[in-house]
Amino acid sequence: LAQSVEVYGHTTCTNNEGVPTVGSTQSWLKMKKQTYGNTECWEANVVPGNITLTDFIRINGQTATINENFPTTLASGNMYTIDLTVGEEITVITADNCQNINGDGYYRLSGGFGQTITVNGGNPTIYLDNANINVSSGNAINITSGNPTIYVSGNNSIVSNHINNKASGIYVATGSSLTISGNNMTEDVLRVTGATDGAAIGGYSTGYDQHTNCGDITISNVTVYAETCGNYMNSFAPGIGSTSNTCGTITITNAIVHARSFGDSDSSAPAIGAYESVPEIVITGSEIYAYCGSYGTSYADYIGQGGNLYGYHGGDIQCGTGSITNTTVYKGSYNWLYGTSSNEGSVYYDEEGNEIPQ
């Protein structure tokens, strides 16, 4: 089942007395879904020029190979037809199968859903199509093992209710990995809210100094809102990352990320990172809105590690052994109790990772 189809081409084209001139910028462009009779089609206007048969069409985020008989040069004023064959069946997520997602299969969820989705192995692909997952107990998406990919289409939300619930919105166990991706950085949106003592995306705490740390997290070509909502056992959760010192690599590419963490009068968590250490963080080509936790004063980094009144006092942007390039980081702090945030300036990192204050 084709959830999305994209074509790779130039984003601009001008016409001068019948002679087309294309712009220099190229990217994946969404095709528009149409139905003619009983036939489902996807259409797009593209500029003329040479194409690569192995890197021209993408279905559900996966590059497709075009038959070698298809022309490698597109001419003005012509219509070209490509027959799309999608070979893998997509399983709809239901209450009966949501606790056992594994293997290398394809799964889809749209609309409201009130139960935890558990991934316990393999490399499954989960399509969220305007989905709204809201659970009252435990992690909303619980990745105990495996390396799932979540493809986001439209506006989606994942909420782990904070009332008497210590959990993450999306929990990623140590040794596992999560990839969140979309087809369009601005149009495909995922909002994730963690419960008490839990990151929106990452790890959480089950009790005082009892942390379930997290594995690798990759975010690309999508807008993500990641927000924590409180603490119960003195655990300070980042928007993305770990409540302790063990956290996998966090990679953000070509994405817009709004991350908000928790803080009280004595301690604060970073927007992205880990409370007790700085994990490897790699960010490129993105916009990051990093709100560290606060209750009047924040003692954490915007990106990096947490801190408290008696120890580390934060205020930095750190990426450990990673790097930040071609990215603007908008700095601020967030007070969950009152729902207020501050604007504390921004910094741009050029292609070499040099900081350029804005």
Secondary structure, 3 states (H helix, E strand, C coil): CCCCEEEEEECCEEEECCEEEECCCEEEEECEEEEECCEEEEECCCCCEECCCCCCEEECCEEECCCCCCCCEECCCCCCCCCCCCCCCEEECCCCCCCCECCCCEEEEEEEECCCEEEECCCCEEEEEEEEEEECCCCCEEEEECCCEEEEECEEEEEECCCCCECCCEEEECCCEEEEEECCCCCCEEEEECCECECCEECEEEECCEEECECEEEEECCEEEEECCCCCCCCCCCCEEECCCCECCEEEECCEEEEECCECCCEECCCEEECCCCCCEEEECCEEEEEEECCCCCCCCCEEECEECCCCCCCCECCCCCEEECEEEEEEEEECCCCEECCCCEEEECCCCCEEEC
